[in-house]
Amino acid sequence: MFFKRFRINYNDTKKTRVKSMEIQVNMPYFGYFLNFLNANFTSSSF
């Protein structure tokens, strides 16, 4: 599992306005998350 915890805090009871998000990444994947997350995407210059 990539995330240990994923929590969304809302500003309202209808859950339409996000106040904040808390994400905890499992340690074996933390380096990947910081260093190689952009490796699977393409970029283009204009």
mmCIF entry with sequence, helices, sheets and N, C-alpha, C, O atoms, coordinates in Angstrom:
data_MODEL
# 
_entry.id   MODEL 
# 
_entity.id                         1 
_entity.type                       polymer 
_entity.pdbx_number_of_molecules   1 
# 
_entity_poly.entity_id                      1 
_entity_poly.type                           'polypeptide(L)' 
_entity_poly.nstd_linkage                   no 
_entity_poly.nstd_monomer                   no 
_entity_poly.pdbx_seq_one_letter_code       MFFKRFRINYNDTKKTRVKSMEIQVNMPYFGYFLNFLNANFTSSSF 
_entity_poly.pdbx_seq_one_letter_code_can   MFFKRFRINYNDTKKTRVKSMEIQVNMPYFGYFLNFLNANFTSSSF 
_entity_poly.pdbx_strand_id                 A 
# 
loop_
_entity_poly_seq.entity_id 
_entity_poly_seq.num 
_entity_poly_seq.mon_id 
_entity_poly_seq.hetero 
1 1  MET n 
1 2  PHE n 
1 3  PHE n 
1 4  LYS n 
1 5  ARG n 
1 6  PHE n 
1 7  ARG n 
1 8  ILE n 
1 9  ASN n 
1 10 TYR n 
1 11 ASN n 
1 12 ASP n 
1 13 THR n 
1 14 LYS n 
1 15 LYS n 
1 16 THR n 
1 17 ARG n 
1 18 VAL n 
1 19 LYS n 
1 20 SER n 
1 21 MET n 
1 22 GLU n 
1 23 ILE n 
1 24 GLN n 
1 25 VAL n 
1 26 ASN n 
1 27 MET n 
1 28 PRO n 
1 29 TYR n 
1 30 PHE n 
1 31 GLY n 
1 32 TYR n 
1 33 PHE n 
1 34 LEU n 
1 35 ASN n 
1 36 PHE n 
1 37 LEU n 
1 38 ASN n 
1 39 ALA n 
1 40 ASN n 
1 41 PHE n 
1 42 THR n 
1 43 SER n 
1 44 SER n 
1 45 SER n 
1 46 PHE n 
# 
_struct_asym.id          A 
_struct_asym.entity_id   1 
# 
loop_
_struct_conf.conf_type_id 
_struct_conf.id 
_struct_conf.pdbx_PDB_helix_id 
_struct_conf.beg_label_comp_id 
_struct_conf.beg_label_asym_id 
_struct_conf.beg_label_seq_id 
_struct_conf.pdbx_beg_PDB_ins_code 
_struct_conf.end_label_comp_id 
_struct_conf.end_label_asym_id 
_struct_conf.end_label_seq_id 
_struct_conf.pdbx_end_PDB_ins_code 
_struct_conf.beg_auth_comp_id 
_struct_conf.beg_auth_asym_id 
_struct_conf.beg_auth_seq_id 
_struct_conf.end_auth_comp_id 
_struct_conf.end_auth_asym_id 
_struct_conf.end_auth_seq_id 
_struct_conf.pdbx_PDB_helix_class 
_struct_conf.details 
_struct_conf.pdbx_PDB_helix_length 
HELX_P HELX_P1 AA1 MET A 27 ? ASN A 35 ? MET A 27 ASN A 35 1 ? 9 
HELX_P HELX_P2 AA2 LEU A 37 ? ASN A 40 ? LEU A 37 ASN A 40 5 ? 4 
# 
_struct_conf_type.id          HELX_P 
_struct_conf_type.criteria    ? 
_struct_conf_type.reference   ? 
# 
_struct_sheet.id               AA1 
_struct_sheet.type             ? 
_struct_sheet.number_strands   2 
_struct_sheet.details          ? 
# 
_struct_sheet_order.sheet_id     AA1 
_struct_sheet_order.range_id_1   1 
_struct_sheet_order.range_id_2   2 
_struct_sheet_order.offset       ? 
_struct_sheet_order.sense        anti-parallel 
# 
loop_
_struct_sheet_range.sheet_id 
_struct_sheet_range.id 
_struct_sheet_range.beg_label_comp_id 
_struct_sheet_range.beg_label_asym_id 
_struct_sheet_range.beg_label_seq_id 
_struct_sheet_range.pdbx_beg_PDB_ins_code 
_struct_sheet_range.end_label_comp_id 
_struct_sheet_range.end_label_asym_id 
_struct_sheet_range.end_label_seq_id 
_struct_sheet_range.pdbx_end_PDB_ins_code 
_struct_sheet_range.beg_auth_comp_id 
_struct_sheet_range.beg_auth_asym_id 
_struct_sheet_range.beg_auth_seq_id 
_struct_sheet_range.end_auth_comp_id 
_struct_sheet_range.end_auth_asym_id 
_struct_sheet_range.end_auth_seq_id 
AA1 1 PHE A 3  ? TYR A 10 ? PHE A 3  TYR A 10 
AA1 2 VAL A 18 ? VAL A 25 ? VAL A 18 VAL A 25 
# 
loop_
_atom_site.group_PDB 
_atom_site.id 
_atom_site.type_symbol 
_atom_site.label_atom_id 
_atom_site.label_alt_id 
_atom_site.label_comp_id 
_atom_site.label_asym_id 
_atom_site.label_entity_id 
_atom_site.label_seq_id 
_atom_site.pdbx_PDB_ins_code 
_atom_site.Cartn_x 
_atom_site.Cartn_y 
_atom_site.Cartn_z 
_atom_site.occupancy 
_atom_site.B_iso_or_equiv 
_atom_site.pdbx_formal_charge 
_atom_site.auth_seq_id 
_atom_site.auth_comp_id 
_atom_site.auth_asym_id 
_atom_site.auth_atom_id 
_atom_site.pdbx_PDB_model_num 
ATOM 1   N N  . MET A 1 1  ? 0.832   -1.167 0.000   1.00 0.00 ? 1  MET A N  1 
ATOM 2   C CA . MET A 1 1  ? 0.000   0.000  0.000   1.00 0.00 ? 1  MET A CA 1 
ATOM 3   C C  . MET A 1 1  ? 0.885   1.242  0.000   1.00 0.00 ? 1  MET A C  1 
ATOM 4   O O  . MET A 1 1  ? 1.816   1.350  0.798   1.00 0.00 ? 1  MET A O  1 
ATOM 5   N N  . PHE A 1 2  ? 0.593   2.158  -0.883  1.00 0.00 ? 2  PHE A N  1 
ATOM 6   C CA . PHE A 1 2  ? 1.396   3.365  -1.016  1.00 0.00 ? 2  PHE A CA 1 
ATOM 7   C C  . PHE A 1 2  ? 1.142   4.329  0.139   1.00 0.00 ? 2  PHE A C  1 
ATOM 8   O O  . PHE A 1 2  ? 2.083   4.877  0.713   1.00 0.00 ? 2  PHE A O  1 
ATOM 9   N N  . PHE A 1 3  ? -0.131  4.535  0.480   1.00 0.00 ? 3  PHE A N  1 
ATOM 10  C CA . PHE A 1 3  ? -0.491  5.440  1.563   1.00 0.00 ? 3  PHE A CA 1 
ATOM 11  C C  . PHE A 1 3  ? -0.881  4.664  2.810   1.00 0.00 ? 3  PHE A C  1 
ATOM 12  O O  . PHE A 1 3  ? -1.645  3.702  2.741   1.00 0.00 ? 3  PHE A O  1 
ATOM 13  N N  . LYS A 1 4  ? -0.349  5.090  3.952   1.00 0.00 ? 4  LYS A N  1 
ATOM 14  C CA . LYS A 1 4  ? -0.763  4.525  5.229   1.00 0.00 ? 4  LYS A CA 1 
ATOM 15  C C  . LYS A 1 4  ? -2.074  5.149  5.685   1.00 0.00 ? 4  LYS A C  1 
ATOM 16  O O  . LYS A 1 4  ? -2.958  4.474  6.211   1.00 0.00 ? 4  LYS A O  1 
ATOM 17  N N  . ARG A 1 5  ? -2.174  6.458  5.467   1.00 0.00 ? 5  ARG A N  1 
ATOM 18  C CA . ARG A 1 5  ? -3.370  7.183  5.896   1.00 0.00 ? 5  ARG A CA 1 
ATOM 19  C C  . ARG A 1 5  ? -3.667  8.279  4.893   1.00 0.00 ? 5  ARG A C  1 
ATOM 20  O O  . ARG A 1 5  ? -2.760  8.923  4.366   1.00 0.00 ? 5  ARG A O  1 
ATOM 21  N N  . PHE A 1 6  ? -4.944  8.479  4.640   1.00 0.00 ? 6  PHE A N  1 
ATOM 22  C CA . PHE A 1 6  ? -5.395  9.533  3.742   1.00 0.00 ? 6  PHE A CA 1 
ATOM 23  C C  . PHE A 1 6  ? -6.679  10.102 4.339   1.00 0.00 ? 6  PHE A C  1 
ATOM 24  O O  . PHE A 1 6  ? -7.703  9.420  4.389   1.00 0.00 ? 6  PHE A O  1 
ATOM 25  N N  . ARG A 1 7  ? -6.618  11.342 4.789   1.00 0.00 ? 7  ARG A N  1 
ATOM 26  C CA . ARG A 1 7  ? -7.771  11.955 5.443   1.00 0.00 ? 7  ARG A CA 1 
ATOM 27  C C  . ARG A 1 7  ? -8.077  13.291 4.784   1.00 0.00 ? 7  ARG A C  1 
ATOM 28  O O  . ARG A 1 7  ? -7.175  14.082 4.508   1.00 0.00 ? 7  ARG A O  1 
ATOM 29  N N  . ILE A 1 8  ? -9.360  13.534 4.535   1.00 0.00 ? 8  ILE A N  1 
ATOM 30  C CA . ILE A 1 8  ? -9.802  14.806 3.969   1.00 0.00 ? 8  ILE A CA 1 
ATOM 31  C C  . ILE A 1 8  ? -10.651 15.515 5.018   1.00 0.00 ? 8  ILE A C  1 
ATOM 32  O O  . ILE A 1 8  ? -11.609 14.943 5.538   1.00 0.00 ? 8  ILE A O  1 
ATOM 33  N N  . ASN A 1 9  ? -10.303 16.746 5.323   1.00 0.00 ? 9  ASN A N  1 
ATOM 34  C CA . ASN A 1 9  ? -11.065 17.573 6.264   1.00 0.00 ? 9  ASN A CA 1 
ATOM 35  C C  . ASN A 1 9  ? -11.849 18.612 5.473   1.00 0.00 ? 9  ASN A C  1 
ATOM 36  O O  . ASN A 1 9  ? -11.298 19.303 4.615   1.00 0.00 ? 9  ASN A O  1 
ATOM 37  N N  . TYR A 1 10 ? -13.134 18.712 5.770   1.00 0.00 ? 10 TYR A N  1 
ATOM 38  C CA . TYR A 1 10 ? -14.017 19.602 5.023   1.00 0.00 ? 10 TYR A CA 1 
ATOM 39  C C  . TYR A 1 10 ? -14.401 20.821 5.851   1.00 0.00 ? 10 TYR A C  1 
ATOM 40  O O  . TYR A 1 10 ? -14.368 20.790 7.081   1.00 0.00 ? 10 TYR A O  1 
ATOM 41  N N  . ASN A 1 11 ? -14.766 21.895 5.154   1.00 0.00 ? 11 ASN A N  1 
ATOM 42  C CA . ASN A 1 11 ? -15.240 23.121 5.795   1.00 0.00 ? 11 ASN A CA 1 
ATOM 43  C C  . ASN A 1 11 ? -16.733 23.097 6.061   1.00 0.00 ? 11 ASN A C  1 
ATOM 44  O O  . ASN A 1 11 ? -17.234 23.897 6.852   1.00 0.00 ? 11 ASN A O  1 
ATOM 45  N N  . ASP A 1 12 ? -17.454 22.187 5.410   1.00 0.00 ? 12 ASP A N  1 
ATOM 46  C CA . ASP A 1 12 ? -18.904 22.173 5.545   1.00 0.00 ? 12 ASP A CA 1 
ATOM 47  C C  . ASP A 1 12 ? -19.415 20.746 5.726   1.00 0.00 ? 12 ASP A C  1 
ATOM 48  O O  . ASP A 1 12 ? -18.681 19.784 5.499   1.00 0.00 ? 12 ASP A O  1 
ATOM 49  N N  . THR A 1 13 ? -20.655 20.617 6.130   1.00 0.00 ? 13 THR A N  1 
ATOM 50  C CA . THR A 1 13 ? -21.235 19.294 6.394   1.00 0.00 ? 13 THR A CA 1 
ATOM 51  C C  . THR A 1 13 ? -21.616 18.558 5.116   1.00 0.00 ? 13 THR A C  1 
ATOM 52  O O  . THR A 1 13 ? -21.761 17.335 5.135   1.00 0.00 ? 13 THR A O  1 
ATOM 53  N N  . LYS A 1 14 ? -21.779 19.270 4.013   1.00 0.00 ? 14 LYS A N  1 
ATOM 54  C CA . LYS A 1 14 ? -22.118 18.626 2.734   1.00 0.00 ? 14 LYS A CA 1 
ATOM 55  C C  . LYS A 1 14 ? -20.891 18.035 2.040   1.00 0.00 ? 14 LYS A C  1 
ATOM 56  O O  . LYS A 1 14 ? -21.006 17.358 1.018   1.00 0.00 ? 14 LYS A O  1 
ATOM 57  N N  . LYS A 1 15 ? -19.719 18.301 2.609   1.00 0.00 ? 15 LYS A N  1 
ATOM 58  C CA . LYS A 1 15 ? -18.448 17.806 2.077   1.00 0.00 ? 15 LYS A CA 1 
ATOM 59  C C  . LYS A 1 15 ? -18.191 18.270 0.640   1.00 0.00 ? 15 LYS A C  1 
ATOM 60  O O  . LYS A 1 15 ? -17.828 17.484 -0.235  1.00 0.00 ? 15 LYS A O  1 
ATOM 61  N N  . THR A 1 16 ? -18.393 19.565 0.433   1.00 0.00 ? 16 THR A N  1 
ATOM 62  C CA . THR A 1 16 ? -18.145 20.147 -0.885  1.00 0.00 ? 16 THR A CA 1 
ATOM 63  C C  . THR A 1 16 ? -16.944 21.087 -0.894  1.00 0.00 ? 16 THR A C  1 
ATOM 64  O O  . THR A 1 16 ? -16.405 21.395 -1.957  1.00 0.00 ? 16 THR A O  1 
ATOM 65  N N  . ARG A 1 17 ? -16.520 21.546 0.294   1.00 0.00 ? 17 ARG A N  1 
ATOM 66  C CA . ARG A 1 17 ? -15.387 22.473 0.379   1.00 0.00 ? 17 ARG A CA 1 
ATOM 67  C C  . ARG A 1 17 ? -14.278 21.838 1.205   1.00 0.00 ? 17 ARG A C  1 
ATOM 68  O O  . ARG A 1 17 ? -14.423 21.638 2.411   1.00 0.00 ? 17 ARG A O  1 
ATOM 69  N N  . VAL A 1 18 ? -13.181 21.526 0.549   1.00 0.00 ? 18 VAL A N  1 
ATOM 70  C CA . VAL A 1 18 ? -12.058 20.877 1.225   1.00 0.00 ? 18 VAL A CA 1 
ATOM 71  C C  . VAL A 1 18 ? -11.265 21.915 2.004   1.00 0.00 ? 18 VAL A C  1 
ATOM 72  O O  . VAL A 1 18 ? -10.866 22.947 1.463   1.00 0.00 ? 18 VAL A O  1 
ATOM 73  N N  . LYS A 1 19 ? -11.043 21.631 3.275   1.00 0.00 ? 19 LYS A N  1 
ATOM 74  C CA . LYS A 1 19 ? -10.243 22.499 4.135   1.00 0.00 ? 19 LYS A CA 1 
ATOM 75  C C  . LYS A 1 19 ? -8.781  22.091 4.088   1.00 0.00 ? 19 LYS A C  1 
ATOM 76  O O  . LYS A 1 19 ? -7.900  22.933 3.914   1.00 0.00 ? 19 LYS A O  1 
ATOM 77  N N  . SER A 1 20 ? -8.520  20.783 4.245   1.00 0.00 ? 20 SER A N  1 
ATOM 78  C CA . SER A 1 20 ? -7.148  20.289 4.206   1.00 0.00 ? 20 SER A CA 1 
ATOM 79  C C  . SER A 1 20 ? -7.158  18.791 3.951   1.00 0.00 ? 20 SER A C  1 
ATOM 80  O O  . SER A 1 20 ? -8.190  18.130 4.065   1.00 0.00 ? 20 SER A O  1 
ATOM 81  N N  . MET A 1 21 ? -5.982  18.269 3.602   1.00 0.00 ? 21 MET A N  1 
ATOM 82  C CA . MET A 1 21 ? -5.808  16.831 3.413   1.00 0.00 ? 21 MET A CA 1 
ATOM 83  C C  . MET A 1 21 ? -4.568  16.398 4.173   1.00 0.00 ? 21 MET A C  1 
ATOM 84  O O  . MET A 1 21 ? -3.559  17.104 4.191   1.00 0.00 ? 21 MET A O  1 
ATOM 85  N N  . GLU A 1 22 ? -4.650  15.238 4.799   1.00 0.00 ? 22 GLU A N  1 
ATOM 86  C CA . GLU A 1 22 ? -3.509  14.657 5.502   1.00 0.00 ? 22 GLU A CA 1 
ATOM 87  C C  . GLU A 1 22 ? -3.177  13.339 4.821   1.00 0.00 ? 22 GLU A C  1 
ATOM 88  O O  . GLU A 1 22 ? -4.034  12.467 4.678   1.00 0.00 ? 22 GLU A O  1 
ATOM 89  N N  . ILE A 1 23 ? -1.926  13.203 4.403   1.00 0.00 ? 23 ILE A N  1 
ATOM 90  C CA . ILE A 1 23 ? -1.485  12.005 3.704   1.00 0.00 ? 23 ILE A CA 1 
ATOM 91  C C  . ILE A 1 23 ? -0.228  11.484 4.382   1.00 0.00 ? 23 ILE A C  1 
ATOM 92  O O  . ILE A 1 23 ? 0.718   12.235 4.620   1.00 0.00 ? 23 ILE A O  1 
ATOM 93  N N  . GLN A 1 24 ? -0.223  10.199 4.688   1.00 0.00 ? 24 GLN A N  1 
ATOM 94  C CA . GLN A 1 24 ? 0.965   9.567  5.258   1.00 0.00 ? 24 GLN A CA 1 
ATOM 95  C C  . GLN A 1 24 ? 1.406   8.461  4.302   1.00 0.00 ? 24 GLN A C  1 
ATOM 96  O O  . GLN A 1 24 ? 0.638   7.547  4.002   1.00 0.00 ? 24 GLN A O  1 
ATOM 97  N N  . VAL A 1 25 ? 2.654   8.554  3.825   1.00 0.00 ? 25 VAL A N  1 
ATOM 98  C CA . VAL A 1 25 ? 3.199   7.606  2.854   1.00 0.00 ? 25 VAL A CA 1 
ATOM 99  C C  . VAL A 1 25 ? 3.983   6.522  3.590   1.00 0.00 ? 25 VAL A C  1 
ATOM 100 O O  . VAL A 1 25 ? 4.705   6.812  4.544   1.00 0.00 ? 25 VAL A O  1 
ATOM 101 N N  . ASN A 1 26 ? 3.838   5.275  3.145   1.00 0.00 ? 26 ASN A N  1 
ATOM 102 C CA . ASN A 1 26 ? 4.632   4.187  3.713   1.00 0.00 ? 26 ASN A CA 1 
ATOM 103 C C  . ASN A 1 26 ? 6.116   4.443  3.440   1.00 0.00 ? 26 ASN A C  1 
ATOM 104 O O  . ASN A 1 26 ? 6.474   4.878  2.345   1.00 0.00 ? 26 ASN A O  1 
ATOM 105 N N  . MET A 1 27 ? 6.961   4.184  4.397   1.00 0.00 ? 27 MET A N  1 
ATOM 106 C CA . MET A 1 27 ? 8.386   4.504  4.299   1.00 0.00 ? 27 MET A CA 1 
ATOM 107 C C  . MET A 1 27 ? 9.111   3.894  3.092   1.00 0.00 ? 27 MET A C  1 
ATOM 108 O O  . MET A 1 27 ? 9.921   4.595  2.486   1.00 0.00 ? 27 MET A O  1 
ATOM 109 N N  . PRO A 1 28 ? 8.873   2.647  2.708   1.00 0.00 ? 28 PRO A N  1 
ATOM 110 C CA . PRO A 1 28 ? 9.606   2.126  1.539   1.00 0.00 ? 28 PRO A CA 1 
ATOM 111 C C  . PRO A 1 28 ? 9.328   2.902  0.245   1.00 0.00 ? 28 PRO A C  1 
ATOM 112 O O  . PRO A 1 28 ? 10.135  2.869  -0.684  1.00 0.00 ? 28 PRO A O  1 
ATOM 113 N N  . TYR A 1 29 ? 8.200   3.591  0.185   1.00 0.00 ? 29 TYR A N  1 
ATOM 114 C CA . TYR A 1 29 ? 7.826   4.312  -1.026  1.00 0.00 ? 29 TYR A CA 1 
ATOM 115 C C  . TYR A 1 29 ? 8.084   5.807  -0.936  1.00 0.00 ? 29 TYR A C  1 
ATOM 116 O O  . TYR A 1 29 ? 7.837   6.532  -1.900  1.00 0.00 ? 29 TYR A O  1 
ATOM 117 N N  . PHE A 1 30 ? 8.574   6.281  0.198   1.00 0.00 ? 30 PHE A N  1 
ATOM 118 C CA . PHE A 1 30 ? 8.766   7.716  0.386   1.00 0.00 ? 30 PHE A CA 1 
ATOM 119 C C  . PHE A 1 30 ? 9.788   8.280  -0.595  1.00 0.00 ? 30 PHE A C  1 
ATOM 120 O O  . PHE A 1 30 ? 9.569   9.350  -1.163  1.00 0.00 ? 30 PHE A O  1 
ATOM 121 N N  . GLY A 1 31 ? 10.894  7.583  -0.801  1.00 0.00 ? 31 GLY A N  1 
ATOM 122 C CA . GLY A 1 31 ? 11.907  8.028  -1.762  1.00 0.00 ? 31 GLY A CA 1 
ATOM 123 C C  . GLY A 1 31 ? 11.368  8.076  -3.170  1.00 0.00 ? 31 GLY A C  1 
ATOM 124 O O  . GLY A 1 31 ? 11.671  9.004  -3.919  1.00 0.00 ? 31 GLY A O  1 
ATOM 125 N N  . TYR A 1 32 ? 10.576  7.093  -3.541  1.00 0.00 ? 32 TYR A N  1 
ATOM 126 C CA . TYR A 1 32 ? 9.952   7.091  -4.865  1.00 0.00 ? 32 TYR A CA 1 
ATOM 127 C C  . TYR A 1 32 ? 9.020   8.280  -5.016  1.00 0.00 ? 32 TYR A C  1 
ATOM 128 O O  . TYR A 1 32 ? 9.003   8.948  -6.050  1.00 0.00 ? 32 TYR A O  1 
ATOM 129 N N  . PHE A 1 33 ? 8.250   8.532  -3.979  1.00 0.00 ? 33 PHE A N  1 
ATOM 130 C CA . PHE A 1 33 ? 7.292   9.634  -4.016  1.00 0.00 ? 33 PHE A CA 1 
ATOM 131 C C  . PHE A 1 33 ? 7.990   10.965 -4.260  1.00 0.00 ? 33 PHE A C  1 
ATOM 132 O O  . PHE A 1 33 ? 7.488   11.793 -5.019  1.00 0.00 ? 33 PHE A O  1 
ATOM 133 N N  . LEU A 1 34 ? 9.129   11.181 -3.633  1.00 0.00 ? 34 LEU A N  1 
ATOM 134 C CA . LEU A 1 34 ? 9.845   12.445 -3.776  1.00 0.00 ? 34 LEU A CA 1 
ATOM 135 C C  . LEU A 1 34 ? 10.693  12.524 -5.043  1.00 0.00 ? 34 LEU A C  1 
ATOM 136 O O  . LEU A 1 34 ? 10.782  13.584 -5.662  1.00 0.00 ? 34 LEU A O  1 
ATOM 137 N N  . ASN A 1 35 ? 11.318  11.409 -5.434  1.00 0.00 ? 35 ASN A N  1 
ATOM 138 C CA . ASN A 1 35 ? 12.311  11.462 -6.499  1.00 0.00 ? 35 ASN A CA 1 
ATOM 139 C C  . ASN A 1 35 ? 11.842  10.982 -7.869  1.00 0.00 ? 35 ASN A C  1 
ATOM 140 O O  . ASN A 1 35 ? 12.316  11.484 -8.888  1.00 0.00 ? 35 ASN A O  1 
ATOM 141 N N  . PHE A 1 36 ? 10.929  10.030 -7.911  1.00 0.00 ? 36 PHE A N  1 
ATOM 142 C CA . PHE A 1 36 ? 10.599  9.413  -9.185  1.00 0.00 ? 36 PHE A CA 1 
ATOM 143 C C  . PHE A 1 36 ? 9.141   9.530  -9.584  1.00 0.00 ? 36 PHE A C  1 
ATOM 144 O O  . PHE A 1 36 ? 8.719   8.887  -10.545 1.00 0.00 ? 36 PHE A O  1 
ATOM 145 N N  . LEU A 1 37 ? 8.365   10.323 -8.880  1.00 0.00 ? 37 LEU A N  1 
ATOM 146 C CA . LEU A 1 37 ? 6.954   10.445 -9.205  1.00 0.00 ? 37 LEU A CA 1 
ATOM 147 C C  . LEU A 1 37 ? 6.746   11.039 -10.595 1.00 0.00 ? 37 LEU A C  1 
ATOM 148 O O  . LEU A 1 37 ? 5.786   10.676 -11.275 1.00 0.00 ? 37 LEU A O  1 
ATOM 149 N N  . ASN A 1 38 ? 7.610   11.930 -11.027 1.00 0.00 ? 38 ASN A N  1 
ATOM 150 C CA . ASN A 1 38 ? 7.459   12.559 -12.334 1.00 0.00 ? 38 ASN A CA 1 
ATOM 151 C C  . ASN A 1 38 ? 8.014   11.704 -13.472 1.00 0.00 ? 38 ASN A C  1 
ATOM 152 O O  . ASN A 1 38 ? 7.922   12.114 -14.629 1.00 0.00 ? 38 ASN A O  1 
ATOM 153 N N  . ALA A 1 39 ? 8.581   10.544 -13.191 1.00 0.00 ? 39 ALA A N  1 
ATOM 154 C CA . ALA A 1 39 ? 9.199   9.716  -14.221 1.00 0.00 ? 39 ALA A CA 1 
ATOM 155 C C  . ALA A 1 39 ? 8.177   9.092  -15.168 1.00 0.00 ? 39 ALA A C  1 
ATOM 156 O O  . ALA A 1 39 ? 8.523   8.741  -16.296 1.00 0.00 ? 39 ALA A O  1 
ATOM 157 N N  . ASN A 1 40 ? 6.944   8.950  -14.738 1.00 0.00 ? 40 ASN A N  1 
ATOM 158 C CA . ASN A 1 40 ? 5.925   8.312  -15.571 1.00 0.00 ? 40 ASN A CA 1 
ATOM 159 C C  . ASN A 1 40 ? 5.060   9.295  -16.333 1.00 0.00 ? 40 ASN A C  1 
ATOM 160 O O  . ASN A 1 40 ? 4.016   8.919  -16.867 1.00 0.00 ? 40 ASN A O  1 
ATOM 161 N N  . PHE A 1 41 ? 5.479   10.547 -16.390 1.00 0.00 ? 41 PHE A N  1 
ATOM 162 C CA . PHE A 1 41 ? 4.729   11.566 -17.095 1.00 0.00 ? 41 PHE A CA 1 
ATOM 163 C C  . PHE A 1 41 ? 5.568   12.132 -18.221 1.00 0.00 ? 41 PHE A C  1 
ATOM 164 O O  . PHE A 1 41 ? 6.798   12.081 -18.180 1.00 0.00 ? 41 PHE A O  1 
ATOM 165 N N  . THR A 1 42 ? 4.912   12.662 -19.207 1.00 0.00 ? 42 THR A N  1 
ATOM 166 C CA . THR A 1 42 ? 5.633   13.298 -20.313 1.00 0.00 ? 42 THR A CA 1 
ATOM 167 C C  . THR A 1 42 ? 5.502   14.807 -20.175 1.00 0.00 ? 42 THR A C  1 
ATOM 168 O O  . THR A 1 42 ? 4.570   15.314 -19.550 1.00 0.00 ? 42 THR A O  1 
ATOM 169 N N  . SER A 1 43 ? 6.430   15.493 -20.755 1.00 0.00 ? 43 SER A N  1 
ATOM 170 C CA . SER A 1 43 ? 6.355   16.951 -20.749 1.00 0.00 ? 43 SER A CA 1 
ATOM 171 C C  . SER A 1 43 ? 6.615   17.441 -22.172 1.00 0.00 ? 43 SER A C  1 
ATOM 172 O O  . SER A 1 43 ? 7.280   16.780 -22.969 1.00 0.00 ? 43 SER A O  1 
ATOM 173 N N  . SER A 1 44 ? 6.086   18.585 -22.454 1.00 0.00 ? 44 SER A N  1 
ATOM 174 C CA . SER A 1 44 ? 6.303   19.183 -23.771 1.00 0.00 ? 44 SER A CA 1 
ATOM 175 C C  . SER A 1 44 ? 6.623   20.654 -23.589 1.00 0.00 ? 44 SER A C  1 
ATOM 176 O O  . SER A 1 44 ? 6.145   21.294 -22.653 1.00 0.00 ? 44 SER A O  1 
ATOM 177 N N  . SER A 1 45 ? 7.416   21.171 -24.467 1.00 0.00 ? 45 SER A N  1 
ATOM 178 C CA . SER A 1 45 ? 7.743   22.593 -24.403 1.00 0.00 ? 45 SER A CA 1 
ATOM 179 C C  . SER A 1 45 ? 7.082   23.295 -25.581 1.00 0.00 ? 45 SER A C  1 
ATOM 180 O O  . SER A 1 45 ? 6.959   22.741 -26.674 1.00 0.00 ? 45 SER A O  1 
ATOM 181 N N  . PHE A 1 46 ? 6.669   24.503 -25.333 1.00 0.00 ? 46 PHE A N  1 
ATOM 182 C CA . PHE A 1 46 ? 5.990   25.277 -26.380 1.00 0.00 ? 46 PHE A CA 1 
ATOM 183 C C  . PHE A 1 46 ? 6.877   26.333 -26.914 1.00 0.00 ? 46 PHE A C  1 
ATOM 184 O O  . PHE A 1 46 ? 6.476   27.085 -27.803 1.00 0.00 ? 46 PHE A O  1 
# 
